[in-house]
Amino acid sequence: MKLIGILFRLAAFLAVALCLIAFLTSNTGSVTVSLFPLPLEMDMPVYVLALGMLALGILIGGTCVALSSFKRQVSLRRESSKAKRELASMENELKALRLESRSTAGGTMLTNHP
């Protein structure tokens, strides 16, 4: 079963790599990119622009996911520490009840009556 997963990942990687190679070889034309408010113009191949935008999108998306998961992780840590405190409190209460039970039952013995 593990081998099937590895083969599937390899096939998916190869398919994406082939598509990327086809995209790079077919989009070698040059475009001029200008950033409107700035007096900056650059000539670059189309594939560089497209891959740059793809990389920027992945970076922004990854950052959003990381921040979201960080927020959730902090929340889970708070809940975990609260649960640990409650558990410790309950364990202390249980110990106190056991000690109390032993002290009150210490002088009496249970006997079986027919």
Steps between C-alpha positions, in 0.01 A plus 500: 500500500789733579656427161180603322509835681862556402429410138196730493706791636776432250249491212340826617841665533600388150171626354546842660865512391406417139229767498745753643762415237239531224390837640857630523592399147184642341502839676838649420364827359597823672256735675547842653389529860444845646400576854252785458584748772871435471703597194629144474476286187650156447517269201476132588383174349136407559591185690710699751205729567255212532725292724578805711130568554444133581782508755363821651154344530640189667701717740199716594272197533753312710541801727123525548475129582795522741348797683163328519649178635713699746187663638335160537812354661508777760134436576561126539795565732279716722232233511760232574656693787154570642413129480831409670428742784150354543642147499758589763229659713280191469792271585575705813133487597498123449809459720339710772180293483699176522692626804176610661342164425794315654499713813126452561511128422819439697332408831222285362530156353255348265376161599278257321169439675311185416 
